[in-house]
């Protein structure tokens, strides 16, 4: 068995895949919402219930993203390749 095959198998395990996706969450957030909204994000935290807590400086962006919470959740999960976020809470 090749080392590459072993690593591929290892990273496909649900727990490992979830931890890797969690580590990439800031990059995933930036890709989903764009550079401007990511620059206005002051906090990005995933709690144990898989709720993504987001704090924004801009009230306009906060309102816009608040209305798109479900779409954000789906986009993050699709990009991560695993259901890592159950809900998005924007403050």
PyMOL commands that set and color helices and strands:
alter all, ss='L'
color gray80, all
select helices_A, chain A and resi 3-12+14-23+25-33+35-39+59-67+69-80
alter helices_A, ss='H'
color red, helices_A
select strands_A, chain A and resi 41-46+51-56+87-90
alter strands_A, ss='S'
color yellow, strands_A
deselect
rebuild
show_as cartoon
